[in-house]
Amino acid sequence: MDGRGRAYDNIFVERLWRSVKYEEVYLHQYLTVSEARKCLDKYFMFYNAERIHESLGYKTPYEIYFKELLKQQSKQAA
């Protein structure tokens, strides 16, 4: 995200919300707000920890983030 007013920043957010709607929201009928929140929490855990992403080389966001985080920590320790 490059900052306020950048046209390309919105692309990533729009793609995320499209995935949320088509893979979770449109497939379920929530009876309460708390049920919707609970299901969305589960979906976001799935989205980040289990769902592979083509743009990430068929890895999960958690794999990418924590691998990079571990690299940085080992460099700081050395």
PyMOL Python script that loads the backbone (N, CA, C, O; Angstrom):
from pymol import cmd

cmd.read_pdbstr("""\
ATOM      1  N   MET A   1       0.842  -1.168   0.000  1.00  0.00           N
ATOM      2  CA  MET A   1       0.000   0.000   0.000  1.00  0.00           C
ATOM      3  C   MET A   1       0.892   1.238   0.000  1.00  0.00           C
ATOM      4  O   MET A   1       1.679   1.457   0.920  1.00  0.00           O
ATOM      5  N   ASP A   2       0.754   2.013  -1.017  1.00  0.00           N
ATOM      6  CA  ASP A   2       1.649   3.151  -1.206  1.00  0.00           C
ATOM      7  C   ASP A   2       1.190   4.433  -0.534  1.00  0.00           C
ATOM      8  O   ASP A   2       1.970   5.379  -0.428  1.00  0.00           O
ATOM      9  N   GLY A   3      -0.028   4.489  -0.087  1.00  0.00           N
ATOM     10  CA  GLY A   3      -0.478   5.691   0.581  1.00  0.00           C
ATOM     11  C   GLY A   3      -1.812   6.170   0.055  1.00  0.00           C
ATOM     12  O   GLY A   3      -2.371   5.617  -0.892  1.00  0.00           O
ATOM     13  N   ARG A   4      -2.289   7.181   0.677  1.00  0.00           N
ATOM     14  CA  ARG A   4      -3.595   7.726   0.357  1.00  0.00           C
ATOM     15  C   ARG A   4      -3.675   8.204  -1.096  1.00  0.00           C
ATOM     16  O   ARG A   4      -2.786   8.895  -1.594  1.00  0.00           O
ATOM     17  N   GLY A   5      -4.754   7.820  -1.748  1.00  0.00           N
ATOM     18  CA  GLY A   5      -4.995   8.299  -3.092  1.00  0.00           C
ATOM     19  C   GLY A   5      -4.404   7.452  -4.203  1.00  0.00           C
ATOM     20  O   GLY A   5      -4.603   7.757  -5.379  1.00  0.00           O
ATOM     21  N   ARG A   6      -3.680   6.395  -3.859  1.00  0.00           N
ATOM     22  CA  ARG A   6      -3.099   5.539  -4.885  1.00  0.00           C
ATOM     23  C   ARG A   6      -4.182   4.619  -5.443  1.00  0.00           C
ATOM     24  O   ARG A   6      -4.809   3.875  -4.690  1.00  0.00           O
ATOM     25  N   ALA A   7      -4.404   4.663  -6.735  1.00  0.00           N
ATOM     26  CA  ALA A   7      -5.461   3.891  -7.383  1.00  0.00           C
ATOM     27  C   ALA A   7      -5.240   2.388  -7.240  1.00  0.00           C
ATOM     28  O   ALA A   7      -6.203   1.631  -7.117  1.00  0.00           O
ATOM     29  N   TYR A   8      -3.999   1.956  -7.254  1.00  0.00           N
ATOM     30  CA  TYR A   8      -3.721   0.520  -7.223  1.00  0.00           C
ATOM     31  C   TYR A   8      -3.895  -0.108  -5.842  1.00  0.00           C
ATOM     32  O   TYR A   8      -4.034  -1.327  -5.745  1.00  0.00           O
ATOM     33  N   ASP A   9      -3.892   0.673  -4.795  1.00  0.00           N
ATOM     34  CA  ASP A   9      -4.066   0.134  -3.450  1.00  0.00           C
ATOM     35  C   ASP A   9      -5.419  -0.554  -3.295  1.00  0.00           C
ATOM     36  O   ASP A   9      -5.524  -1.575  -2.615  1.00  0.00           O
ATOM     37  N   ASN A  10      -6.421  -0.013  -3.903  1.00  0.00           N
ATOM     38  CA  ASN A  10      -7.769  -0.523  -3.743  1.00  0.00           C
ATOM     39  C   ASN A  10      -7.957  -1.897  -4.391  1.00  0.00           C
ATOM     40  O   ASN A  10      -8.854  -2.640  -3.992  1.00  0.00           O
ATOM     41  N   ILE A  11      -7.152  -2.241  -5.356  1.00  0.00           N
ATOM     42  CA  ILE A  11      -7.265  -3.514  -6.064  1.00  0.00           C
ATOM     43  C   ILE A  11      -7.174  -4.678  -5.091  1.00  0.00           C
ATOM     44  O   ILE A  11      -7.965  -5.617  -5.178  1.00  0.00           O
ATOM     45  N   PHE A  12      -6.231  -4.634  -4.177  1.00  0.00           N
ATOM     46  CA  PHE A  12      -6.012  -5.732  -3.248  1.00  0.00           C
ATOM     47  C   PHE A  12      -7.177  -5.897  -2.280  1.00  0.00           C
ATOM     48  O   PHE A  12      -7.584  -7.019  -1.979  1.00  0.00           O
ATOM     49  N   VAL A  13      -7.704  -4.798  -1.800  1.00  0.00           N
ATOM     50  CA  VAL A  13      -8.833  -4.835  -0.874  1.00  0.00           C
ATOM     51  C   VAL A  13     -10.084  -5.346  -1.589  1.00  0.00           C
ATOM     52  O   VAL A  13     -10.826  -6.161  -1.041  1.00  0.00           O
ATOM     53  N   GLU A  14     -10.313  -4.872  -2.800  1.00  0.00           N
ATOM     54  CA  GLU A  14     -11.479  -5.324  -3.564  1.00  0.00           C
ATOM     55  C   GLU A  14     -11.402  -6.817  -3.843  1.00  0.00           C
ATOM     56  O   GLU A  14     -12.424  -7.501  -3.782  1.00  0.00           O
ATOM     57  N   ARG A  15     -10.229  -7.338  -4.145  1.00  0.00           N
ATOM     58  CA  ARG A  15     -10.068  -8.769  -4.413  1.00  0.00           C
ATOM     59  C   ARG A  15     -10.319  -9.578  -3.153  1.00  0.00           C
ATOM     60  O   ARG A  15     -10.943 -10.638  -3.209  1.00  0.00           O
ATOM     61  N   LEU A  16      -9.843  -9.094  -2.028  1.00  0.00           N
ATOM     62  CA  LEU A  16     -10.091  -9.778  -0.755  1.00  0.00           C
ATOM     63  C   LEU A  16     -11.583  -9.854  -0.480  1.00  0.00           C
ATOM     64  O   LEU A  16     -12.096 -10.928  -0.164  1.00  0.00           O
ATOM     65  N   TRP A  17     -12.292  -8.730  -0.593  1.00  0.00           N
ATOM     66  CA  TRP A  17     -13.723  -8.732  -0.286  1.00  0.00           C
ATOM     67  C   TRP A  17     -14.515  -9.577  -1.279  1.00  0.00           C
ATOM     68  O   TRP A  17     -15.542 -10.150  -0.915  1.00  0.00           O
ATOM     69  N   ARG A  18     -14.056  -9.663  -2.521  1.00  0.00           N
ATOM     70  CA  ARG A  18     -14.720 -10.543  -3.487  1.00  0.00           C
ATOM     71  C   ARG A  18     -14.601 -11.994  -3.024  1.00  0.00           C
ATOM     72  O   ARG A  18     -15.575 -12.745  -3.067  1.00  0.00           O
ATOM     73  N   SER A  19     -13.409 -12.385  -2.582  1.00  0.00           N
ATOM     74  CA  SER A  19     -13.197 -13.744  -2.081  1.00  0.00           C
ATOM     75  C   SER A  19     -14.067 -14.017  -0.861  1.00  0.00           C
ATOM     76  O   SER A  19     -14.695 -15.071  -0.768  1.00  0.00           O
ATOM     77  N   VAL A  20     -14.106 -13.081   0.066  1.00  0.00           N
ATOM     78  CA  VAL A  20     -14.918 -13.251   1.280  1.00  0.00           C
ATOM     79  C   VAL A  20     -16.383 -13.450   0.915  1.00  0.00           C
ATOM     80  O   VAL A  20     -17.041 -14.346   1.446  1.00  0.00           O
ATOM     81  N   LYS A  21     -16.891 -12.629   0.023  1.00  0.00           N
ATOM     82  CA  LYS A  21     -18.301 -12.731  -0.351  1.00  0.00           C
ATOM     83  C   LYS A  21     -18.619 -14.050  -1.049  1.00  0.00           C
ATOM     84  O   LYS A  21     -19.577 -14.729  -0.678  1.00  0.00           O
ATOM     85  N   TYR A  22     -17.832 -14.416  -2.047  1.00  0.00           N
ATOM     86  CA  TYR A  22     -18.140 -15.602  -2.844  1.00  0.00           C
ATOM     87  C   TYR A  22     -17.812 -16.910  -2.140  1.00  0.00           C
ATOM     88  O   TYR A  22     -18.467 -17.920  -2.398  1.00  0.00           O
ATOM     89  N   GLU A  23     -16.824 -16.922  -1.265  1.00  0.00           N
ATOM     90  CA  GLU A  23     -16.421 -18.157  -0.601  1.00  0.00           C
ATOM     91  C   GLU A  23     -17.061 -18.347   0.771  1.00  0.00           C
ATOM     92  O   GLU A  23     -17.020 -19.449   1.319  1.00  0.00           O
ATOM     93  N   GLU A  24     -17.656 -17.288   1.337  1.00  0.00           N
ATOM     94  CA  GLU A  24     -18.243 -17.401   2.679  1.00  0.00           C
ATOM     95  C   GLU A  24     -19.638 -16.797   2.762  1.00  0.00           C
ATOM     96  O   GLU A  24     -20.603 -17.516   3.021  1.00  0.00           O
ATOM     97  N   VAL A  25     -19.760 -15.526   2.554  1.00  0.00           N
ATOM     98  CA  VAL A  25     -20.999 -14.801   2.847  1.00  0.00           C
ATOM     99  C   VAL A  25     -22.172 -15.302   2.001  1.00  0.00           C
ATOM    100  O   VAL A  25     -23.246 -15.578   2.534  1.00  0.00           O
ATOM    101  N   TYR A  26     -21.970 -15.420   0.687  1.00  0.00           N
ATOM    102  CA  TYR A  26     -23.070 -15.814  -0.185  1.00  0.00           C
ATOM    103  C   TYR A  26     -23.483 -17.271  -0.006  1.00  0.00           C
ATOM    104  O   TYR A  26     -24.553 -17.666  -0.469  1.00  0.00           O
ATOM    105  N   LEU A  27     -22.663 -18.068   0.651  1.00  0.00           N
ATOM    106  CA  LEU A  27     -22.946 -19.494   0.837  1.00  0.00           C
ATOM    107  C   LEU A  27     -23.683 -19.789   2.138  1.00  0.00           C
ATOM    108  O   LEU A  27     -24.137 -20.914   2.347  1.00  0.00           O
ATOM    109  N   HIS A  28     -23.808 -18.796   3.015  1.00  0.00           N
ATOM    110  CA  HIS A  28     -24.410 -19.032   4.330  1.00  0.00           C
ATOM    111  C   HIS A  28     -25.490 -17.998   4.635  1.00  0.00           C
ATOM    112  O   HIS A  28     -25.459 -16.867   4.150  1.00  0.00           O
ATOM    113  N   GLN A  29     -26.422 -18.420   5.438  1.00  0.00           N
ATOM    114  CA  GLN A  29     -27.466 -17.499   5.905  1.00  0.00           C
ATOM    115  C   GLN A  29     -27.276 -17.337   7.414  1.00  0.00           C
ATOM    116  O   GLN A  29     -27.609 -18.232   8.191  1.00  0.00           O
ATOM    117  N   TYR A  30     -26.751 -16.216   7.805  1.00  0.00           N
ATOM    118  CA  TYR A  30     -26.490 -15.956   9.211  1.00  0.00           C
ATOM    119  C   TYR A  30     -27.765 -15.464   9.880  1.00  0.00           C
ATOM    120  O   TYR A  30     -28.480 -14.627   9.329  1.00  0.00           O
ATOM    121  N   LEU A  31     -28.046 -15.987  11.070  1.00  0.00           N
ATOM    122  CA  LEU A  31     -29.261 -15.595  11.784  1.00  0.00           C
ATOM    123  C   LEU A  31     -29.016 -14.433  12.737  1.00  0.00           C
ATOM    124  O   LEU A  31     -29.933 -13.679  13.063  1.00  0.00           O
ATOM    125  N   THR A  32     -27.786 -14.301  13.175  1.00  0.00           N
ATOM    126  CA  THR A  32     -27.450 -13.211  14.096  1.00  0.00           C
ATOM    127  C   THR A  32     -26.120 -12.587  13.686  1.00  0.00           C
ATOM    128  O   THR A  32     -25.345 -13.177  12.932  1.00  0.00           O
ATOM    129  N   VAL A  33     -25.877 -11.407  14.186  1.00  0.00           N
ATOM    130  CA  VAL A  33     -24.607 -10.731  13.920  1.00  0.00           C
ATOM    131  C   VAL A  33     -23.460 -11.509  14.556  1.00  0.00           C
ATOM    132  O   VAL A  33     -22.390 -11.632  13.960  1.00  0.00           O
ATOM    133  N   SER A  34     -23.670 -12.031  15.750  1.00  0.00           N
ATOM    134  CA  SER A  34     -22.596 -12.782  16.412  1.00  0.00           C
ATOM    135  C   SER A  34     -22.251 -14.055  15.632  1.00  0.00           C
ATOM    136  O   SER A  34     -21.085 -14.448  15.576  1.00  0.00           O
ATOM    137  N   GLU A  35     -23.243 -14.690  15.041  1.00  0.00           N
ATOM    138  CA  GLU A  35     -22.979 -15.869  14.213  1.00  0.00           C
ATOM    139  C   GLU A  35     -22.159 -15.483  12.975  1.00  0.00           C
ATOM    140  O   GLU A  35     -21.226 -16.193  12.600  1.00  0.00           O
ATOM    141  N   ALA A  36     -22.503 -14.375  12.354  1.00  0.00           N
ATOM    142  CA  ALA A  36     -21.768 -13.902  11.182  1.00  0.00           C
ATOM    143  C   ALA A  36     -20.321 -13.592  11.556  1.00  0.00           C
ATOM    144  O   ALA A  36     -19.400 -13.963  10.829  1.00  0.00           O
ATOM    145  N   ARG A  37     -20.121 -12.927  12.665  1.00  0.00           N
ATOM    146  CA  ARG A  37     -18.759 -12.584  13.101  1.00  0.00           C
ATOM    147  C   ARG A  37     -17.939 -13.843  13.372  1.00  0.00           C
ATOM    148  O   ARG A  37     -16.768 -13.926  13.001  1.00  0.00           O
ATOM    149  N   LYS A  38     -18.563 -14.811  14.018  1.00  0.00           N
ATOM    150  CA  LYS A  38     -17.877 -16.063  14.338  1.00  0.00           C
ATOM    151  C   LYS A  38     -17.471 -16.795  13.056  1.00  0.00           C
ATOM    152  O   LYS A  38     -16.349 -17.289  12.947  1.00  0.00           O
ATOM    153  N   CYS A  39     -18.377 -16.859  12.103  1.00  0.00           N
ATOM    154  CA  CYS A  39     -18.085 -17.532  10.831  1.00  0.00           C
ATOM    155  C   CYS A  39     -17.028 -16.781  10.021  1.00  0.00           C
ATOM    156  O   CYS A  39     -16.174 -17.403   9.388  1.00  0.00           O
ATOM    157  N   LEU A  40     -17.081 -15.462  10.039  1.00  0.00           N
ATOM    158  CA  LEU A  40     -16.077 -14.677   9.326  1.00  0.00           C
ATOM    159  C   LEU A  40     -14.699 -14.812   9.975  1.00  0.00           C
ATOM    160  O   LEU A  40     -13.687 -14.853   9.275  1.00  0.00           O
ATOM    161  N   ASP A  41     -14.655 -14.881  11.294  1.00  0.00           N
ATOM    162  CA  ASP A  41     -13.384 -15.124  11.989  1.00  0.00           C
ATOM    163  C   ASP A  41     -12.775 -16.443  11.532  1.00  0.00           C
ATOM    164  O   ASP A  41     -11.580 -16.520  11.249  1.00  0.00           O
ATOM    165  N   LYS A  42     -13.612 -17.489  11.461  1.00  0.00           N
ATOM    166  CA  LYS A  42     -13.141 -18.791  10.997  1.00  0.00           C
ATOM    167  C   LYS A  42     -12.662 -18.715   9.550  1.00  0.00           C
ATOM    168  O   LYS A  42     -11.646 -19.313   9.196  1.00  0.00           O
ATOM    169  N   TYR A  43     -13.391 -17.982   8.721  1.00  0.00           N
ATOM    170  CA  TYR A  43     -13.016 -17.872   7.317  1.00  0.00           C
ATOM    171  C   TYR A  43     -11.665 -17.175   7.170  1.00  0.00           C
ATOM    172  O   TYR A  43     -10.820 -17.622   6.394  1.00  0.00           O
ATOM    173  N   PHE A  44     -11.455 -16.080   7.910  1.00  0.00           N
ATOM    174  CA  PHE A  44     -10.188 -15.363   7.797  1.00  0.00           C
ATOM    175  C   PHE A  44      -9.014 -16.204   8.308  1.00  0.00           C
ATOM    176  O   PHE A  44      -7.905 -16.093   7.785  1.00  0.00           O
ATOM    177  N   MET A  45      -9.246 -17.040   9.318  1.00  0.00           N
ATOM    178  CA  MET A  45      -8.196 -17.967   9.748  1.00  0.00           C
ATOM    179  C   MET A  45      -7.884 -18.947   8.622  1.00  0.00           C
ATOM    180  O   MET A  45      -6.717 -19.220   8.343  1.00  0.00           O
ATOM    181  N   PHE A  46      -8.915 -19.476   7.976  1.00  0.00           N
ATOM    182  CA  PHE A  46      -8.727 -20.369   6.833  1.00  0.00           C
ATOM    183  C   PHE A  46      -7.997 -19.643   5.696  1.00  0.00           C
ATOM    184  O   PHE A  46      -7.049 -20.178   5.120  1.00  0.00           O
ATOM    185  N   TYR A  47      -8.441 -18.436   5.383  1.00  0.00           N
ATOM    186  CA  TYR A  47      -7.889 -17.653   4.273  1.00  0.00           C
ATOM    187  C   TYR A  47      -6.392 -17.414   4.462  1.00  0.00           C
ATOM    188  O   TYR A  47      -5.627 -17.482   3.500  1.00  0.00           O
ATOM    189  N   ASN A  48      -5.980 -17.140   5.673  1.00  0.00           N
ATOM    190  CA  ASN A  48      -4.577 -16.814   5.942  1.00  0.00           C
ATOM    191  C   ASN A  48      -3.697 -18.025   6.225  1.00  0.00           C
ATOM    192  O   ASN A  48      -2.512 -18.021   5.889  1.00  0.00           O
ATOM    193  N   ALA A  49      -4.264 -19.062   6.838  1.00  0.00           N
ATOM    194  CA  ALA A  49      -3.441 -20.176   7.306  1.00  0.00           C
ATOM    195  C   ALA A  49      -3.529 -21.427   6.438  1.00  0.00           C
ATOM    196  O   ALA A  49      -2.596 -22.230   6.433  1.00  0.00           O
ATOM    197  N   GLU A  50      -4.622 -21.615   5.706  1.00  0.00           N
ATOM    198  CA  GLU A  50      -4.801 -22.860   4.973  1.00  0.00           C
ATOM    199  C   GLU A  50      -4.984 -22.672   3.467  1.00  0.00           C
ATOM    200  O   GLU A  50      -4.550 -23.518   2.685  1.00  0.00           O
ATOM    201  N   ARG A  51      -5.606 -21.598   3.061  1.00  0.00           N
ATOM    202  CA  ARG A  51      -5.930 -21.386   1.646  1.00  0.00           C
ATOM    203  C   ARG A  51      -4.683 -20.930   0.903  1.00  0.00           C
ATOM    204  O   ARG A  51      -4.095 -19.897   1.226  1.00  0.00           O
ATOM    205  N   ILE A  52      -4.283 -21.721  -0.105  1.00  0.00           N
ATOM    206  CA  ILE A  52      -3.109 -21.324  -0.879  1.00  0.00           C
ATOM    207  C   ILE A  52      -3.483 -20.204  -1.844  1.00  0.00           C
ATOM    208  O   ILE A  52      -4.625 -20.107  -2.292  1.00  0.00           O
ATOM    209  N   HIS A  53      -2.515 -19.373  -2.150  1.00  0.00           N
ATOM    210  CA  HIS A  53      -2.730 -18.221  -3.015  1.00  0.00           C
ATOM    211  C   HIS A  53      -1.781 -18.316  -4.209  1.00  0.00           C
ATOM    212  O   HIS A  53      -0.567 -18.440  -4.046  1.00  0.00           O
ATOM    213  N   GLU A  54      -2.349 -18.256  -5.391  1.00  0.00           N
ATOM    214  CA  GLU A  54      -1.547 -18.351  -6.606  1.00  0.00           C
ATOM    215  C   GLU A  54      -0.480 -17.253  -6.651  1.00  0.00           C
ATOM    216  O   GLU A  54       0.664 -17.503  -7.030  1.00  0.00           O
ATOM    217  N   SER A  55      -0.864 -16.051  -6.264  1.00  0.00           N
ATOM    218  CA  SER A  55       0.066 -14.920  -6.323  1.00  0.00           C
ATOM    219  C   SER A  55       1.224 -15.050  -5.338  1.00  0.00           C
ATOM    220  O   SER A  55       2.213 -14.324  -5.445  1.00  0.00           O
ATOM    221  N   LEU A  56       1.109 -15.967  -4.380  1.00  0.00           N
ATOM    222  CA  LEU A  56       2.176 -16.195  -3.399  1.00  0.00           C
ATOM    223  C   LEU A  56       2.943 -17.479  -3.707  1.00  0.00           C
ATOM    224  O   LEU A  56       3.597 -18.044  -2.830  1.00  0.00           O
ATOM    225  N   GLY A  57       2.861 -17.931  -4.939  1.00  0.00           N
ATOM    226  CA  GLY A  57       3.562 -19.157  -5.306  1.00  0.00           C
ATOM    227  C   GLY A  57       2.935 -20.389  -4.691  1.00  0.00           C
ATOM    228  O   GLY A  57       3.636 -21.333  -4.327  1.00  0.00           O
ATOM    229  N   TYR A  58       1.625 -20.385  -4.575  1.00  0.00           N
ATOM    230  CA  TYR A  58       0.853 -21.502  -4.009  1.00  0.00           C
ATOM    231  C   TYR A  58       1.245 -21.792  -2.564  1.00  0.00           C
ATOM    232  O   TYR A  58       1.336 -22.945  -2.144  1.00  0.00           O
ATOM    233  N   LYS A  59       1.473 -20.732  -1.828  1.00  0.00           N
ATOM    234  CA  LYS A  59       1.719 -20.815  -0.389  1.00  0.00           C
ATOM    235  C   LYS A  59       0.644 -20.008   0.315  1.00  0.00           C
ATOM    236  O   LYS A  59      -0.100 -19.260  -0.320  1.00  0.00           O
ATOM    237  N   THR A  60       0.566 -20.164   1.625  1.00  0.00           N
ATOM    238  CA  THR A  60      -0.396 -19.389   2.398  1.00  0.00           C
ATOM    239  C   THR A  60       0.254 -18.084   2.853  1.00  0.00           C
ATOM    240  O   THR A  60       1.480 -17.999   2.928  1.00  0.00           O
ATOM    241  N   PRO A  61      -0.553 -17.066   3.158  1.00  0.00           N
ATOM    242  CA  PRO A  61       0.026 -15.823   3.676  1.00  0.00           C
ATOM    243  C   PRO A  61       0.842 -16.047   4.952  1.00  0.00           C
ATOM    244  O   PRO A  61       1.873 -15.404   5.150  1.00  0.00           O
ATOM    245  N   TYR A  62       0.381 -16.963   5.822  1.00  0.00           N
ATOM    246  CA  TYR A  62       1.132 -17.241   7.040  1.00  0.00           C
ATOM    247  C   TYR A  62       2.508 -17.813   6.725  1.00  0.00           C
ATOM    248  O   TYR A  62       3.491 -17.438   7.364  1.00  0.00           O
ATOM    249  N   GLU A  63       2.596 -18.717   5.748  1.00  0.00           N
ATOM    250  CA  GLU A  63       3.892 -19.285   5.375  1.00  0.00           C
ATOM    251  C   GLU A  63       4.848 -18.190   4.912  1.00  0.00           C
ATOM    252  O   GLU A  63       6.014 -18.172   5.305  1.00  0.00           O
ATOM    253  N   ILE A  64       4.364 -17.299   4.097  1.00  0.00           N
ATOM    254  CA  ILE A  64       5.189 -16.209   3.571  1.00  0.00           C
ATOM    255  C   ILE A  64       5.603 -15.264   4.692  1.00  0.00           C
ATOM    256  O   ILE A  64       6.780 -14.923   4.817  1.00  0.00           O
ATOM    257  N   TYR A  65       4.642 -14.840   5.504  1.00  0.00           N
ATOM    258  CA  TYR A  65       4.918 -13.850   6.550  1.00  0.00           C
ATOM    259  C   TYR A  65       5.876 -14.401   7.597  1.00  0.00           C
ATOM    260  O   TYR A  65       6.872 -13.758   7.930  1.00  0.00           O
ATOM    261  N   PHE A  66       5.579 -15.591   8.117  1.00  0.00           N
ATOM    262  CA  PHE A  66       6.401 -16.115   9.199  1.00  0.00           C
ATOM    263  C   PHE A  66       7.775 -16.571   8.718  1.00  0.00           C
ATOM    264  O   PHE A  66       8.737 -16.525   9.484  1.00  0.00           O
ATOM    265  N   LYS A  67       7.884 -17.006   7.476  1.00  0.00           N
ATOM    266  CA  LYS A  67       9.190 -17.349   6.924  1.00  0.00           C
ATOM    267  C   LYS A  67      10.064 -16.100   6.850  1.00  0.00           C
ATOM    268  O   LYS A  67      11.238 -16.130   7.220  1.00  0.00           O
ATOM    269  N   GLU A  68       9.484 -15.007   6.372  1.00  0.00           N
ATOM    270  CA  GLU A  68      10.219 -13.738   6.294  1.00  0.00           C
ATOM    271  C   GLU A  68      10.549 -13.214   7.693  1.00  0.00           C
ATOM    272  O   GLU A  68      11.645 -12.703   7.924  1.00  0.00           O
ATOM    273  N   LEU A  69       9.609 -13.340   8.617  1.00  0.00           N
ATOM    274  CA  LEU A  69       9.830 -12.892   9.988  1.00  0.00           C
ATOM    275  C   LEU A  69      10.983 -13.662  10.634  1.00  0.00           C
ATOM    276  O   LEU A  69      11.820 -13.071  11.317  1.00  0.00           O
ATOM    277  N   LEU A  70      11.030 -14.975  10.420  1.00  0.00           N
ATOM    278  CA  LEU A  70      12.112 -15.789  10.976  1.00  0.00           C
ATOM    279  C   LEU A  70      13.459 -15.409  10.365  1.00  0.00           C
ATOM    280  O   LEU A  70      14.474 -15.401  11.062  1.00  0.00           O
ATOM    281  N   LYS A  71      13.476 -15.095   9.072  1.00  0.00           N
ATOM    282  CA  LYS A  71      14.717 -14.645   8.431  1.00  0.00           C
ATOM    283  C   LYS A  71      15.236 -13.383   9.079  1.00  0.00           C
ATOM    284  O   LYS A  71      16.423 -13.266   9.382  1.00  0.00           O
ATOM    285  N   GLN A  72      14.325 -12.428   9.293  1.00  0.00           N
ATOM    286  CA  GLN A  72      14.724 -11.158   9.899  1.00  0.00           C
ATOM    287  C   GLN A  72      15.244 -11.352  11.317  1.00  0.00           C
ATOM    288  O   GLN A  72      16.230 -10.729  11.711  1.00  0.00           O
ATOM    289  N   GLN A  73      14.584 -12.214  12.082  1.00  0.00           N
ATOM    290  CA  GLN A  73      15.004 -12.448  13.457  1.00  0.00           C
ATOM    291  C   GLN A  73      16.373 -13.119  13.508  1.00  0.00           C
ATOM    292  O   GLN A  73      17.193 -12.794  14.367  1.00  0.00           O
ATOM    293  N   SER A  74      16.623 -14.053  12.591  1.00  0.00           N
ATOM    294  CA  SER A  74      17.930 -14.734  12.607  1.00  0.00           C
ATOM    295  C   SER A  74      19.032 -13.759  12.189  1.00  0.00           C
ATOM    296  O   SER A  74      20.153 -13.856  12.688  1.00  0.00           O
ATOM    297  N   LYS A  75      18.739 -12.829  11.290  1.00  0.00           N
ATOM    298  CA  LYS A  75      19.739 -11.830  10.896  1.00  0.00           C
ATOM    299  C   LYS A  75      20.061 -10.901  12.061  1.00  0.00           C
ATOM    300  O   LYS A  75      21.216 -10.523  12.254  1.00  0.00           O
ATOM    301  N   GLN A  76      19.040 -10.531  12.841  1.00  0.00           N
ATOM    302  CA  GLN A  76      19.245  -9.641  13.984  1.00  0.00           C
ATOM    303  C   GLN A  76      20.034 -10.346  15.085  1.00  0.00           C
ATOM    304  O   GLN A  76      20.828  -9.711  15.780  1.00  0.00           O
ATOM    305  N   ALA A  77      19.824 -11.645  15.251  1.00  0.00           N
ATOM    306  CA  ALA A  77      20.514 -12.396  16.295  1.00  0.00           C
ATOM    307  C   ALA A  77      21.984 -12.601  15.945  1.00  0.00           C
ATOM    308  O   ALA A  77      22.828 -12.743  16.830  1.00  0.00           O
ATOM    309  N   ALA A  78      22.277 -12.614  14.669  1.00  0.00           N
ATOM    310  CA  ALA A  78      23.671 -12.887  14.237  1.00  0.00           C
ATOM    311  C   ALA A  78      24.568 -11.690  14.361  1.00  0.00           C
ATOM    312  O   ALA A  78      25.753 -11.771  14.037  1.00  0.00           O
TER     313      ALA A  78
END
""", "prot")
cmd.dss("prot")
cmd.show_as("cartoon", "prot")
cmd.util.cbc("prot")
cmd.orient("prot")
